[in-house]
Amino acid sequence: MFLIVVYAMIYFIGSSNNEQKATLFMEQLYPIVRDQFHMVGELTMTVTDTNPTLTTWEARKLLTKESQSQYRLYATGRQYVKGMTIDIQLIDRQDLIYSLLSMVNGARDLISVEIPMEEIYMAPFVLAIVPAKDITKIKDENDDIKELTTEHKQWRAYLPKHLELLSDASFRDIAPLLLSNAGKSLSLRSETNDLLTSSLFHSLHFTDQNVAKTIDGSTSSGGGVGSLKSLKFSFYLPSNEKEMTMLMNLLNITVGYYINKVASFKLDKVAVQKAMKVRASAKDKIFKDVSDEREERKLAKREAKEKERTEKLEKMSFEAREKFLKKEEDRVRKRRMKKNGGRMMISG
């Protein structure tokens, strides 16, 4: 009984703590998304006014609660993009075991930003800047990075030591996006430098081959709008006020600078032709992997459904089973008749 009470208390306190963290983040973020997007939040709680601040209640209502440890913000109505989704991925503080494990393995709260671009406003390239220690894992999770990109050692002179750049574009082609030649030599643009050198930065991923979203036919990205082209950023969520101000500066760079920068970035004709040729040859491989995963999920779902049906039949009496099978047969026959325009097809 005592353990049940303890678990219940931890669940309540942990859930409440996560909700407070998400709400505080939303209060800080609101001025940025309000200035950049016309509509913020789900349709039931859309804010389009020019209020400089939100009440705690308003901030919480703008967020969609996905679970006790995940909240989501939708925003739409900005030039060059279809929308934006920000996921607040928090430690499972409501779960005692996961809370203890997070202390051991150093897990941290994360902010993930995904911005589906309008198709005409992004050149054909893939670019990822990620922690070097996570490259293998990130490649396994992203077919476009795995199939199209290579590690560019030339970029190590410009990046923090713990980061690695992967791209399918050459150094010369991608340099205008990240570097400035304002001084005597090339150096990171000030916005890029602020982003990559921050202790709160985790990774970025720009792609015109966001195939997982288009294959599934549905997505929660960008307010429910998917795109083959997208910008993705990940940051650590801090717990102190000074670092929260730093995070807001990074998010302002993300939505206020990089959307416009990528939309205006162009590859020359030769680079575009090369990119399209590579995509044509890699397309079958990338799409096949995603399609195979989808078929595996469908098969597993069918098998689970059939297992449930079998177990249900085994528990029935003979009369109940016969009645169930007859109703099932009638449903199948009606579906076939509907498919054939009301005509019953007889074979034999």
N, C-alpha and C positions, 0 to 999 in steps of 0.2 A: 504493500500500500504506500509505504514511504517513497519507494522508487517511482511509482506512478505519479505521485504529487510532485517530485523533483523534476521528472521529465516534462510534466505539464507546465511547471513554472518556467523551465528553460525554453520550452516551445513558445510560450507567450512573450517572455522577455526578449528572446532572440528575434522573433517575428516583428515585435514592436521596434526593436533597435534597427532592423533592416529598413522598415518603413520610414523611420525618422531620417536615416541616412539618404534614402532615395528622395524624400521630400525636400531635405535641405539642399541636395544637389540640384533639384528642379528649381527651387527658389533662386539659386545663384545663376542657373543657366538661362532662365526665362528672358532677361533683357537681350541676350544674344540671338536666340531663335525668334523672338518677337520682331527684331530688326531685320532678320534675314528671310523669314517665311511669312506668308500671308495667313496661313492657318496652322495653329499649334494644338495638338491634342486630338483625341478621337472626336468624331462628329457630334457626339452627345455633350461634349464639354469643350467646344472650340473657343479659343480666345483670339480675337483679331483686333482688339483695341490697342491703345497706346499707353496703357497704364505702366508706369515705370517699375512697379513691384507687384508681387502677388501675396495674398494671404496664405498661410500654411494650408488651409483647406483648399484653396484654388490650386495651389501647386500640386497637392496630392491628387486632385481630381483630373489633372492633365495627364497623369501617368496611368498606364494600363498595367494592372498587376497580373503577371504571368504565373507567379508562384510566390512562396514565402521569401524567396531569395532572388527574385528577378522581376524587374519593372521595365516598362518600355514606353518610350515617347515617340509619337508620330508627328511629322510636320510636312506640310505641302505648300505649294504656291511660291516658287522661286524660279527665276530665269536659269536655264541650262539643265535643270534637274527635274525628275519626276516626283521627288519627295525625299524624305530622310527618316531613318529610324535610329534611335539611340537606345541601346540596351544597357541597363544597369544590372550587372551580374555580381551579386553579393555572396559572401561566404554564407553557408547554411548555418547561421547562428542559432536557428530554432532546433537544430539537431545536435545533441550532446556529443555524439561520436565524431561527426564531421567537424564540429567546433574544435575538438581536441586534436584531430588530425591536421586541421589547418594551422594550428600552432606549431606542430611538428614539421610540416613540409613547407611552411612559409607562404601559404596561399594568400592571395590578396584580392580585394574587390576590384572589379574591372568595369570600364566604360567602353562599349563598342559602338562605333558610329558607321552606318552604312548609307551611302548616298547613290541611288540609282540615277545615272546620267541620261539625259535625252540622247537618243542614238546619234544624232547628227553633230553633237558637240564633243566628241572624243575621238582622238586619233587611234589607230590600231596598234596598241602597245600594251605590254604587261610589265608592271614595275612593283617590286616588293622590297621593303626594307624591314628586316626582321632580326630578332636576336640570333646570333650565330649558333648558339647551342640548340635552338629549336628548328633549324632548317629542315631536318629529316621529317619531323612531325608535321611541319607546315606544308611540305611538299605532298605528303600523304593525304592531307586534308583538302588540297587545292590542285585539281588536275591541270589547270592552266599554268600554274607555277611549275608543276612537275614536268609537263610535256613541252612547254615552250621556252622556259627561261634557263639561264646559266648564271653562275656566280661571277661577278665582275670584280676581279682583284684590283683593277685600276681605281675603283671607287674607295678602297680602304684608306687612301690618303686623305679623304675628305670626311669620313664618317667616324663616329666614336668607335673605339676598339671592339665593343661588344656587339656591334651591328654588322650585318652583311646585306649587300644589295644584289638582288637578282632581277634580271630583265631579259627580254628578247630583243631589245633595241641596243644599238652600239653606244659607247660612251659619248661619241660625237653627237648622236641623234638625241639622246636623253639629257645631255648636259644643260641645255637652255631651260629645262624645267626646274632644275635644282641648283644650278650654279650661276654666279654672277662674275662678270669680268670688269666690274667697275674699278677695281684696283689694278695693281701691276700684274697680278696673277689671278687665276681662277680661285674662287672660294664659294662656300655655301651661301646662298641667298639668306638674308637676315631671318626671314620667316622660317625657312627650312632649318637653319641653324638653331633657332629657338625651339623648334619642334623636336629635332633629333637629339639635342644635347640635354633635354629635360629628363630628370629622373622619373617623371611620370609617363614618359612615352614608352609604349611597348612595341607597336608595329604599324605599318601602313601597307596597303595593297590596292594598286590601281589596275584595273583590267578591262579589256574589251571582250573578254571571253568568260563571262560569268555564267558558264553553261549550266551549272546545277540549278540555277533559278529558272531558266527557260525550259529545261527538260521536264521538271515537275509540273509546270503549268500553273503553279500557284506559289505565292511567297508572302511573307509578312513584311518584306522590306519596303521602305518608302511608303508607308501607309497602305500597304497591300499591293503596291505597284512594282513589278519586277522589271529588270533591265539587263540586257546582255553586257552593258557597260556600267561599271560602278567604281566608287571610291570607298575604301574601308580603312578605318583608323581604330586603334585600340590604345587605351590609356589606363593607368592605375588610378583608382579613386582614393584620394588622400583623406585623412581624418582631421587635419588641423586647418585653421583658417588661412594661414599664409600659403600653404600648398594648394588649397582650393582656389585661391586667386590665380595661382600659376596655371592650374588646370583650365580655368575659364579663358585665360589668354591663349592657351593651346587650342581650345575648341573654337575660339574666335578666328584663329588662323585657319583652322580646318574648314569652317563653313564660309568665312568671309574672304579668304584668300585663295585656297586651293580649288574651290569650285570654279572660280573665274579663271584661274591660271591653267587648269587642265582643259577647260572649254576653249581657251584661246591658243593652246599649244598645238603646233602642227609639225608633222614629219614631212620631209621632202618627198618628191614623187618616187624616187628610187627606193627609199626606205618603206614607203607605203606598199609598193609593188612586192617588195621582198616579204613584208609582213603578211600580206594577203596570201602569197604563195605558201608560206609556212603554215598558215592557218588552214588552208585547204587540205594540206597533207596530214595535218595533226587532228583535224576535225573528227574523223571517224573514230580515232582512238579515244579522244576526250569524251565524245558523246556516248561511245560504247560503254565506257566505265560507269558513267552516270546511269545509263539505261539498264545495265546489268544490276546495279544496286537497287534501282527501282523495282525491277522484276523480282529480285530476291525478297524485298519487303512485301510485295503483292503475294508471292508464294507463301511466305510465312503467315500472312494474314488469312489466306484461304485455308491453310492447314490448321490454324488455331480455331477458325470458325467451324471447320468440319469436325474437329476433336470435340468442341463444345456441343455440336449437334449429336454426335454419337453418344456422348455421356448422358445427354438429355433423354435420348431414346431408350437407353439401357435402364433408366430409372422409371420408365413408364410401364403401365400395365399393358396387356395385349390389346385391349379395346382402345385405350388412349393412344397407343402407338399407331394402330390402323387408322384412327381418325386424323392423327397428325400427318401421316404420310399421304392420306387422301387430300387434305387441304394443301399440302405442299405440291402435290401433282396438279391440282386445280390452278394454283398460282402460276406454275410453269406453263401450263397450257394457255392461260389467259395472256401471258407475256408473249408467247409465240404468235397467238392470233393477232395481238396488237401490232407486233412487228410485221406481220404479213397483211396488214390492212383489214383485219377482221375475217380473213379467209383461213380456214383450217386446212393445212397441207397434209395430205394422206400419202404415205409411201407404201410401196409394196406391190 
